[in-house]
Amino acid sequence: MNIPKATSYLEGKGYTISPIFIPDSAFSFITQNLAKSSAYEFTTDFDITDFELVGTDYYVDVATGNDSNTGLIAESPKKTIIGAVVAHGNKSPSPFNNAVVSRSDQYFVSPPYSWKVVTPGSVVAEGIKINPDPVTTIGDSYTTSVKVWAPTGATLIVVMGATQTAVTGNNAWQTITSEYVATSASHRSQVRTAISAQAITFYVDDFTCVHTLDGVSKVPNTYMSTADPLIIYLAEGVYNKTNGFNNHSLYVDTMIKAVSGTPVISAENDHVWSLSDGQSHTYEASDVDEVFRVFDGSVPDSNGDYVELLKKTSIAEVETTAGSWWYDSGILYVRTFDDREPDSDIHGYLDVKQVYSSLLGNVFLDGLKIYGGTNTVYHVSDTINNMTLCLHNCELKYAVNGHGLAIGKSRTILDTVIAARNESDGFNYHTGGSSLEINCIGRNNGLPGDSTSNGSSIHDGGIIIRVNGEYTANHGPNLADVNANTKSWNLGCKSHGSLAVTNQCDILSEDGTMWVDSCKSYDSPAGLSCVVGALYVRNCLEAAARLTGGTIGIY
């Protein structure tokens, strides 16, 4: 990923070439020049398209998960994390004893591909193996299966868990199934030649390992086993748990861009609804994954957000409360606001990973709506500023148990990003790292009764510059930068209308240092609050009182 070099100065009215106008040398990481064009607005020539990634291109359609140019992902030992690929092959397999493994569109159970295995016949037992992460529980029963195509007369051995099955090829697909009790925490599968050395080509598809009791797949669906960068262009549509990113990790430098419309990456399952027995208004749908928040998108609010339904604790309460829901024992119960039968506008969000990368690469996201999940976007670098996350023109909404954006140690650059209706913070940064927010909005985050959910918040000695941001209606201080050695520089931002129960203020500095330049604060009981540490102000409009415990000064 090509990252523009940092400059050490800002230009424009109020800021000359002289670096003394930068309030602290910590902000010298800024990658482009900022120009102050009016009292409360800054313009920037920062261009997120400078963050380029050179890799393998895939054009993905939501209906099939296939590369729209070729009808398959690729004839190569690489995997993506989209659509039908999730149902094929699970973890990328590896060769076993001299075999060569690639992907093929010639033989398959269903699109887009199967694994092609070529054995040179050097020795007995050449083929393919899968050794996933520890995913089985010792002592529990599992049902495993795999589909194999082999030439007539070829002799293979299929190993699944603790079971070995002999297979004779018949020039057609065969399904091999076994049941076994796990003796280790890792499910192991192999398909290999048997009896004698054989120079043959065979095909393997659809590895599965299912827990016999709960019916839940225990094999990780998809991993990317390549070190090459990956570029995915998404067509317009909804990419939910069936055909999307949920519970997957980005294992390489990855760019995901909208190629048409605005694709939605949504942490939810498809539902088939029916009226609950004995009820007049309550509908139900099976969902093996526990639902944590439910929204109705049929009539968005004034901000364009979906409207949240009220969680209840019984089907009887749902029946008597329009706009409510309850989840129990694999069943989601819903009564809509208008008593219609639930449809595709009813969204039951899950506590699963969404766009997730930990210690494994740079990530660029452009033109996406990312809804639901634990955090909508999660990125952690191995060391401070060693890895970069860039977001351009994205929406991060409806996280069920975390933040819109959750960062640890990464260098982060956001351009025109909205974080709203998340259970905790909109933008949350931890464990150091340098961040830049340009034209971002963090609003309506947190839940009623909260006082610690912020529009944007940086912690643990991190560094951030915010330009032209707006932070409002959060259930906590709208901007909150905390912990020793944390530093933030806020330029031309608006912070207003905190909904916190306590500590209801617009801008909070606690134990770190904050600079606030040409910003507006209004519609909250308190504007600026400095508990300990320091907060410095320049050319701001404040419509509320200040709360002091530390230092509030000018610069």
C-alpha positions as CSV (number, residue, x, y, z in Angstrom):
1,M,0.0,0.0,0.0
2,N,1.5,3.3,-1.1
3,I,1.2,5.9,1.6
4,P,2.0,9.6,1.0
5,K,4.9,11.0,2.8
6,A,4.2,13.1,5.9
7,T,4.8,16.8,5.9
8,S,5.7,18.9,9.0
9,Y,3.7,22.1,8.3
10,L,0.3,23.5,7.6
11,E,-0.5,26.3,5.1
12,G,-3.2,28.9,4.7
13,K,-4.7,31.8,6.5
14,G,-3.6,31.7,10.1
15,Y,-1.0,29.1,9.3
16,T,2.2,30.0,7.5
17,I,5.1,27.8,6.4
18,S,6.5,28.3,9.8
19,P,6.0,25.1,11.8
20,I,5.5,27.1,15.0
21,F,1.8,27.2,14.3
22,I,1.6,23.4,14.8
23,P,0.6,23.3,18.4
24,D,2.7,20.2,19.1
25,S,5.4,18.2,17.1
26,A,3.3,15.1,17.6
27,F,1.0,16.3,14.8
28,S,3.8,16.4,12.2
29,F,2.5,13.1,10.8
30,I,-0.1,15.0,8.8
31,T,0.0,13.7,5.3
32,Q,-1.2,16.7,3.3
33,N,-1.5,20.5,3.7
34,L,-4.6,22.0,5.3
35,A,-5.7,25.5,4.3
36,K,-8.0,27.6,6.5
37,S,-10.6,29.1,4.2
38,S,-13.0,30.8,6.7
39,A,-13.5,31.1,10.4
40,Y,-15.1,27.7,10.9
41,E,-14.3,25.7,7.8
42,F,-11.0,24.2,6.6
43,T,-10.3,22.9,3.1
44,T,-7.8,20.2,2.4
45,D,-6.0,18.8,-0.7
46,F,-5.8,15.5,1.1
47,D,-6.8,12.8,-1.4
48,I,-7.5,9.4,0.0
49,T,-7.1,7.9,-3.5
50,D,-3.4,8.5,-2.9
51,F,-3.6,5.3,-0.9
52,E,-3.2,2.9,-3.6
53,L,-3.0,-0.9,-3.5
54,V,-1.6,-3.0,-6.3
55,G,-2.9,-6.6,-6.2
56,T,-5.3,-9.1,-7.7
57,D,-8.7,-7.6,-8.8
58,Y,-12.0,-9.3,-8.2
59,Y,-15.4,-7.9,-9.3
60,V,-18.0,-9.4,-7.1
61,D,-21.8,-9.7,-7.6
62,V,-24.0,-10.2,-4.5
63,A,-26.2,-12.7,-6.2
64,T,-23.5,-15.3,-6.9
65,G,-20.3,-14.1,-5.1
66,N,-18.5,-14.6,-8.4
67,D,-16.1,-12.5,-10.4
68,S,-18.5,-10.8,-12.8
69,N,-15.9,-10.8,-15.6
70,T,-15.1,-14.5,-15.6
71,G,-17.7,-16.2,-13.6
72,L,-15.1,-17.6,-11.1
73,I,-12.8,-16.1,-8.6
74,A,-9.5,-17.3,-10.0
75,E,-7.5,-20.3,-11.0
76,S,-4.9,-19.8,-8.3
77,P,-4.2,-21.0,-4.8
78,K,-5.9,-18.0,-3.3
79,K,-9.3,-17.4,-1.6
80,T,-11.5,-14.4,-1.2
81,I,-14.2,-13.9,1.4
82,I,-17.2,-13.2,-0.7
83,G,-20.4,-15.0,-1.6
84,A,-20.5,-18.5,-2.8
85,V,-16.8,-18.9,-1.9
86,V,-17.9,-19.1,1.7
87,A,-19.7,-22.4,0.9
88,H,-16.8,-23.9,-0.9
89,G,-13.7,-25.5,0.5
90,N,-13.7,-23.7,3.9
91,K,-10.1,-23.0,4.9
92,S,-7.7,-22.9,1.9
93,P,-6.2,-26.4,1.7
94,S,-2.6,-27.2,1.1
95,P,-0.8,-29.9,-0.9
96,F,0.1,-33.2,0.7
97,N,3.2,-35.1,-0.4
98,N,4.2,-33.6,-3.8
99,A,0.7,-32.8,-5.0
100,V,-0.1,-29.5,-6.7
101,V,-3.3,-27.8,-5.6
102,S,-5.1,-25.0,-7.6
103,R,-8.7,-23.9,-8.2
104,S,-10.7,-24.9,-11.1
105,D,-14.0,-23.9,-12.7
106,Q,-14.1,-27.2,-14.8
107,Y,-15.6,-29.4,-12.1
108,F,-17.7,-28.1,-9.2
109,V,-20.8,-28.9,-7.2
110,S,-22.0,-25.3,-7.5
111,P,-20.3,-22.1,-8.5
112,P,-17.7,-20.7,-8.4
113,Y,-15.0,-23.4,-8.2
114,S,-13.6,-26.6,-6.8
115,W,-10.1,-27.6,-5.8
116,K,-8.0,-29.3,-8.5
117,V,-5.4,-31.8,-7.2
118,V,-2.6,-33.1,-9.5
119,T,-0.6,-36.0,-8.1
120,P,2.8,-36.8,-9.9
121,G,2.7,-40.4,-8.7
122,S,6.1,-40.2,-7.0
123,V,4.9,-41.9,-3.8
124,V,1.7,-43.3,-2.2
125,A,-0.6,-40.8,-0.4
126,E,-0.4,-37.7,-2.5
127,G,-3.2,-35.2,-2.3
128,I,-4.8,-32.4,-0.3
129,K,-5.1,-31.6,3.4
130,I,-7.0,-29.1,5.6
131,N,-5.8,-28.4,9.1
132,P,-8.0,-25.6,10.5
133,D,-7.7,-23.7,13.7
134,P,-8.8,-25.6,16.9
135,V,-12.5,-25.7,16.4
136,T,-13.8,-29.0,17.8
137,T,-14.6,-29.9,21.4
138,I,-13.0,-33.1,22.7
139,G,-15.6,-35.7,23.4
140,D,-18.4,-34.1,21.2
141,S,-19.8,-35.8,18.2
142,Y,-19.4,-34.4,14.7
143,T,-20.7,-35.1,11.2
144,T,-18.2,-34.4,8.4
145,S,-18.5,-34.6,4.7
146,V,-16.6,-33.8,1.5
147,K,-17.3,-34.2,-2.2
148,V,-14.7,-35.9,-4.4
149,W,-14.4,-36.4,-8.2
150,A,-11.8,-38.9,-9.4
151,P,-11.1,-40.8,-12.6
152,T,-12.6,-44.3,-12.9
153,G,-10.6,-46.8,-11.1
154,A,-8.5,-44.3,-9.1
155,T,-8.2,-45.4,-5.5
156,L,-8.3,-42.6,-2.8
157,I,-8.4,-42.4,1.0
158,V,-10.6,-39.7,2.6
159,V,-9.6,-38.9,6.2
160,M,-12.1,-36.8,8.2
161,G,-11.4,-36.4,11.9
162,A,-10.6,-39.9,13.2
163,T,-12.3,-41.8,10.3
164,Q,-10.7,-43.1,7.1
165,T,-12.8,-44.1,4.1
166,A,-11.7,-45.8,0.9
167,V,-13.1,-44.3,-2.3
168,T,-12.9,-45.7,-5.9
169,G,-13.2,-43.1,-8.6
170,N,-16.2,-43.3,-11.0
171,N,-15.7,-40.2,-13.2
172,A,-18.5,-38.5,-11.2
173,W,-19.0,-36.6,-8.0
174,Q,-19.2,-38.7,-4.8
175,T,-20.2,-37.4,-1.3
176,I,-18.3,-39.1,1.6
177,T,-19.8,-38.6,5.0
178,S,-18.6,-39.8,8.4
179,E,-19.5,-39.3,12.1
180,Y,-16.9,-39.4,14.8
181,V,-16.2,-38.3,18.4
182,A,-13.5,-35.6,18.5
183,T,-10.3,-36.7,20.3
184,S,-8.5,-33.4,19.7
185,A,-9.4,-29.7,19.4
186,S,-8.5,-29.6,15.7
187,H,-10.5,-31.2,12.9
188,R,-8.2,-32.8,10.2
189,S,-9.2,-33.7,6.7
190,Q,-7.3,-35.3,3.8
191,V,-8.1,-36.6,0.4
192,R,-5.1,-38.6,-1.0
193,T,-4.1,-41.4,-3.3
194,A,-4.1,-44.9,-1.8
195,I,-2.6,-48.4,-2.4
196,S,-0.1,-47.4,-5.0
197,A,1.5,-44.4,-6.5
198,Q,-0.9,-42.8,-9.0
199,A,-0.3,-39.9,-11.4
200,I,-3.9,-38.6,-11.6
201,T,-6.0,-35.4,-11.4
202,F,-8.9,-35.3,-9.0
203,Y,-11.2,-32.6,-7.7
204,V,-12.4,-31.8,-4.1
205,D,-15.2,-29.6,-2.9
206,D,-17.4,-28.6,0.0
207,F,-15.5,-29.7,3.1
208,T,-17.9,-29.5,6.1
209,C,-17.6,-30.3,9.8
210,V,-20.9,-30.0,11.7
211,H,-21.5,-30.3,15.4
212,T,-24.1,-33.2,15.7
213,L,-26.0,-31.6,18.6
214,D,-26.3,-27.9,17.6
215,G,-25.9,-28.2,13.8
216,V,-23.3,-25.4,13.8
217,S,-20.4,-25.6,11.4
218,K,-17.1,-25.9,13.3
219,V,-14.8,-25.4,10.4
220,P,-13.8,-21.7,9.7
221,N,-15.6,-20.8,6.5
222,T,-13.0,-18.8,4.7
223,Y,-9.4,-17.7,5.0
224,M,-7.2,-16.0,2.6
225,S,-4.0,-17.9,2.4
226,T,-2.0,-15.7,0.2
227,A,0.5,-13.0,1.0
228,D,-0.5,-11.1,-2.2
229,P,-2.6,-7.9,-1.8
230,L,-6.3,-8.3,-2.6
231,I,-8.7,-5.9,-4.3
232,I,-12.4,-6.5,-4.2
233,Y,-14.8,-4.4,-6.2
234,L,-18.4,-4.9,-4.8
235,A,-21.5,-4.5,-6.9
236,E,-24.5,-2.9,-5.3
237,G,-26.5,-5.2,-3.0
238,V,-26.6,-6.5,0.6
239,Y,-23.8,-8.8,1.7
240,N,-25.1,-10.5,4.8
241,K,-23.8,-13.4,6.8
242,T,-24.7,-15.8,4.0
243,N,-22.7,-14.1,1.3
244,G,-20.5,-11.5,3.1
245,F,-17.7,-10.8,5.5
246,N,-19.2,-11.8,8.9
247,N,-16.8,-13.7,11.1
248,H,-13.9,-13.5,8.6
249,S,-10.6,-11.8,9.0
250,L,-8.7,-9.9,6.3
251,Y,-5.4,-11.7,6.3
252,V,-3.5,-9.6,3.7
253,D,-3.4,-6.0,2.5
254,T,-6.9,-5.5,1.2
255,M,-8.9,-2.9,-0.7
256,I,-12.7,-3.2,-0.8
257,K,-14.4,-0.6,-3.1
258,A,-17.9,-0.1,-4.4
259,V,-18.0,-0.5,-8.1
260,S,-21.7,0.3,-8.5
261,G,-24.2,2.0,-6.1
262,T,-23.5,1.6,-2.3
263,P,-23.0,-2.0,-1.2
264,V,-24.1,-2.9,2.3
265,I,-22.1,-5.2,4.4
266,S,-24.6,-6.3,7.0
267,A,-24.2,-8.6,10.0
268,E,-27.5,-10.3,9.8
269,N,-29.1,-13.5,8.5
270,D,-31.9,-14.0,5.9
271,H,-35.3,-14.7,7.5
272,V,-38.5,-16.4,6.5
273,W,-41.4,-15.0,8.6
274,S,-44.6,-16.5,9.7
275,L,-47.3,-15.4,12.2
276,S,-46.6,-16.8,15.6
277,D,-49.2,-19.4,16.9
278,G,-51.9,-17.7,18.9
279,Q,-50.8,-14.2,18.1
280,S,-52.4,-11.4,16.0
281,H,-49.4,-9.1,15.5
282,T,-46.3,-11.0,16.3
283,Y,-44.2,-12.8,13.6
284,E,-41.4,-15.2,14.0
285,A,-38.4,-16.5,12.1
286,S,-35.7,-19.0,12.8
287,D,-32.2,-17.7,13.5
288,V,-29.5,-20.0,14.7
289,D,-27.4,-16.9,15.7
290,E,-28.5,-14.8,18.6
291,V,-29.9,-11.4,17.6
292,F,-28.8,-8.4,19.7
293,R,-30.4,-5.4,18.1
294,V,-33.3,-5.0,15.6
295,F,-34.0,-2.1,13.3
296,D,-36.7,-1.1,10.8
297,G,-35.4,0.6,7.6
298,S,-38.8,1.1,6.0
299,V,-39.2,4.7,7.3
300,P,-35.8,6.2,8.1
301,D,-35.6,9.0,10.6
302,S,-34.6,12.6,9.7
303,N,-30.9,11.5,9.6
304,G,-31.6,8.6,7.2
305,D,-31.0,6.1,10.0
306,Y,-33.1,3.0,10.6
307,V,-35.4,3.1,13.6
308,E,-34.6,0.7,16.4
309,L,-37.2,-1.6,17.8
310,L,-37.6,-2.0,21.6
311,K,-36.3,-5.3,23.1
312,K,-38.8,-7.2,25.2
313,T,-38.5,-10.3,27.4
314,S,-41.4,-12.4,26.2
315,I,-43.7,-13.1,23.3
316,A,-46.6,-11.7,25.3
317,E,-44.8,-8.3,25.7
318,V,-44.0,-8.2,21.9
319,E,-47.6,-8.9,21.1
320,T,-48.8,-5.9,23.1
321,T,-46.0,-3.5,22.0
322,A,-45.8,-2.2,18.4
323,G,-42.2,-1.8,17.3
324,S,-40.7,-4.5,19.6
325,W,-38.8,-7.8,19.4
326,W,-37.6,-10.7,21.5
327,Y,-35.1,-13.5,20.8
328,D,-35.4,-16.9,22.5
329,S,-34.0,-20.3,21.7
330,G,-33.2,-19.8,18.1
331,I,-36.4,-17.8,17.3
332,L,-36.7,-14.1,16.6
333,Y,-40.1,-12.6,17.4
334,V,-41.0,-9.2,15.9
335,R,-44.0,-6.9,15.9
336,T,-43.4,-4.0,13.5
337,F,-44.4,-0.4,14.1
338,D,-47.2,-0.5,11.5
339,D,-48.2,-4.2,12.2
340,R,-47.1,-5.3,8.7
341,E,-45.5,-8.6,8.2
342,P,-41.7,-8.3,8.6
343,D,-39.9,-7.9,5.3
344,S,-36.4,-7.2,4.1
345,D,-36.5,-3.8,5.9
346,I,-36.4,-5.6,9.3
347,H,-32.8,-6.1,10.3
348,G,-31.7,-8.4,13.1
349,Y,-28.1,-7.6,13.8
350,L,-25.6,-10.2,15.2
351,D,-22.7,-10.0,17.5
352,V,-20.1,-11.2,15.0
353,K,-17.0,-9.8,13.3
354,Q,-17.6,-7.5,10.4
355,V,-14.7,-5.9,8.5
356,Y,-11.9,-7.2,10.8
357,S,-8.1,-7.1,10.5
358,S,-5.8,-7.9,13.4
359,L,-2.0,-7.7,13.1
360,L,-2.2,-8.7,9.4
361,G,-2.2,-5.8,6.9
362,N,-3.3,-2.5,5.6
363,V,-6.9,-2.0,4.7
364,F,-8.7,0.5,2.4
365,L,-12.5,0.8,2.3
366,D,-14.3,3.0,-0.2
367,G,-18.0,3.7,-0.7
368,L,-19.4,1.1,1.6
369,K,-22.2,0.9,4.2
370,I,-21.2,-1.4,7.0
371,Y,-24.0,-2.3,9.4
372,G,-24.2,-4.3,12.6
373,G,-21.7,-6.7,14.2
374,T,-19.6,-6.4,17.3
375,N,-17.8,-3.4,15.8
376,T,-18.6,-2.5,12.2
377,V,-14.8,-2.0,11.4
378,Y,-12.0,-3.3,13.6
379,H,-8.3,-2.8,12.8
380,V,-5.3,-3.5,15.0
381,S,-1.7,-3.0,14.1
382,D,1.2,-5.2,15.5
383,T,3.1,-2.1,16.5
384,I,2.2,1.6,16.6
385,N,1.6,3.1,13.1
386,N,3.0,0.0,11.4
387,M,-0.3,-0.7,9.6
388,T,-2.8,1.7,8.1
389,L,-6.6,1.8,7.8
390,C,-8.2,4.2,5.3
391,L,-11.9,4.8,4.9
392,H,-13.5,7.0,2.3
393,N,-17.2,7.8,1.9
394,C,-18.4,5.1,4.3
395,E,-21.2,4.6,6.8
396,L,-20.6,2.6,10.0
397,K,-23.8,2.0,11.9
398,Y,-25.7,-0.2,14.3
399,A,-22.8,-2.0,16.1
400,V,-24.4,-4.3,18.7
401,N,-21.7,-4.6,21.3
402,G,-19.0,-2.1,20.4
403,H,-18.0,0.8,18.3
404,G,-18.6,1.9,14.7
405,L,-14.8,2.0,14.3
406,A,-12.5,0.3,16.8
407,I,-8.7,0.9,16.4
408,G,-5.6,-0.4,18.2
409,K,-2.2,1.0,17.4
410,S,-3.0,1.6,13.7
411,R,-2.4,4.7,11.6
412,T,-6.0,5.6,10.7
413,I,-7.2,8.1,8.0
414,L,-10.9,8.8,7.5
415,D,-12.4,11.0,4.8
416,T,-16.1,11.6,4.8
417,V,-17.2,8.8,7.2
418,I,-20.4,8.7,9.2
419,A,-20.5,6.6,12.5
420,A,-24.0,6.5,14.0
421,R,-26.4,4.5,16.1
422,N,-23.6,2.3,17.4
423,E,-24.0,0.8,20.9
424,S,-20.8,2.4,22.2
425,D,-18.6,5.1,20.4
426,G,-18.7,6.2,16.9
427,F,-14.9,6.4,16.3
428,N,-12.8,4.8,19.0
429,Y,-9.0,4.7,19.1
430,H,-6.8,2.8,21.7
431,T,-3.2,1.9,22.4
432,G,-1.5,4.7,20.6
433,G,-1.3,5.3,16.9
434,S,-1.8,8.5,14.7
435,S,-5.2,9.3,13.3
436,L,-6.8,11.8,10.9
437,E,-10.5,12.5,10.5
438,I,-11.6,14.8,7.7
439,N,-15.3,15.8,7.2
440,C,-16.4,13.0,9.5
441,I,-19.6,12.7,11.5
442,G,-20.0,10.9,14.8
443,R,-23.6,11.2,16.0
444,N,-26.3,9.4,18.0
445,N,-24.0,6.8,19.4
446,G,-24.7,5.0,22.7
447,L,-27.9,3.9,24.4
448,P,-30.3,5.9,26.5
449,G,-29.0,6.1,30.1
450,D,-25.3,6.0,29.0
451,S,-22.8,8.7,29.8
452,T,-19.6,7.3,28.2
453,S,-20.5,6.8,24.5
454,N,-18.8,9.4,22.3
455,G,-18.9,10.6,18.8
456,S,-15.1,10.3,18.6
457,S,-12.6,9.4,21.3
458,I,-8.9,8.6,21.5
459,H,-7.1,7.0,24.4
460,D,-3.8,5.7,25.7
461,G,-1.3,8.2,24.3
462,G,-2.8,8.3,20.8
463,I,-2.5,11.3,18.4
464,I,-5.4,12.6,16.3
465,I,-6.2,15.6,14.0
466,R,-9.9,16.2,13.3
467,V,-10.8,18.6,10.5
468,N,-14.4,19.9,9.8
469,G,-16.0,17.1,11.8
470,E,-19.4,17.1,13.5
471,Y,-20.1,15.3,16.7
472,T,-23.6,15.4,18.2
473,A,-26.4,13.7,20.1
474,N,-24.1,11.1,21.6
475,H,-24.8,9.5,25.0
476,G,-21.6,10.9,26.5
477,P,-19.3,13.9,25.8
478,N,-19.4,14.3,22.0
479,L,-15.6,14.5,21.8
480,A,-13.6,12.8,24.5
481,D,-9.9,12.4,24.5
482,V,-8.4,10.8,27.6
483,N,-5.4,9.3,29.3
484,A,-1.8,10.5,29.7
485,N,0.1,11.6,26.6
486,T,-3.0,11.6,24.5
487,K,-3.0,14.6,22.1
488,S,-5.7,15.9,19.8
489,W,-5.9,18.9,17.4
490,N,-9.4,19.8,16.4
491,L,-9.9,22.3,13.5
492,G,-13.2,23.7,12.4
493,C,-15.3,21.1,14.1
494,K,-18.8,21.3,15.5
495,S,-19.7,19.5,18.8
496,H,-23.2,20.0,20.2
497,G,-26.2,18.5,21.9
498,S,-24.7,15.8,24.2
499,L,-27.3,13.3,25.5
500,A,-25.2,12.0,28.4
501,V,-26.9,11.5,31.8
502,T,-23.8,12.8,33.6
503,N,-20.8,14.7,32.4
504,Q,-23.0,16.2,29.7
505,C,-20.5,18.3,27.7
506,D,-19.4,18.8,24.1
507,I,-15.6,18.5,24.3
508,L,-13.8,16.7,27.1
509,S,-10.1,16.5,27.7
510,E,-9.1,14.2,30.5
511,D,-5.4,13.7,31.5
512,G,-4.1,14.4,28.0
513,T,-3.8,17.6,25.9
514,M,-6.3,18.9,23.5
515,W,-6.1,21.9,21.1
516,V,-9.4,23.3,19.8
517,D,-9.2,25.8,16.9
518,S,-12.1,27.6,15.2
519,C,-14.7,25.1,16.6
520,K,-18.3,25.5,17.7
521,S,-19.9,24.2,20.9
522,Y,-23.6,24.6,21.7
523,D,-26.8,23.0,22.9
524,S,-25.2,21.1,25.9
525,P,-25.1,22.1,29.6
526,A,-21.3,22.4,29.3
527,G,-19.2,23.2,26.3
528,L,-15.5,22.6,27.1
529,S,-14.5,20.3,30.0
530,C,-11.0,19.7,31.2
531,V,-10.9,17.3,34.2
532,V,-7.1,17.0,34.4
533,G,-4.5,17.8,31.9
534,A,-4.8,20.7,29.5
535,L,-7.1,22.1,26.9
536,Y,-6.1,25.1,24.6
537,V,-8.6,27.2,22.7
538,R,-8.2,29.4,19.6
539,N,-10.9,31.3,17.8
540,C,-13.9,29.3,19.0
541,L,-17.6,29.9,19.6
542,E,-18.8,28.5,22.9
543,A,-22.5,28.8,23.9
544,A,-22.2,27.0,27.2
545,A,-20.2,27.1,30.4
546,R,-16.8,25.5,30.9
547,L,-16.0,22.8,33.4
548,T,-12.5,23.0,34.8
549,G,-10.3,20.8,36.9
550,G,-7.2,21.0,34.7
551,T,-6.0,23.8,32.6
552,I,-8.1,25.6,29.9
553,G,-6.0,28.3,28.1
554,I,-5.5,29.9,24.8
555,Y,-2.8,29.3,22.1
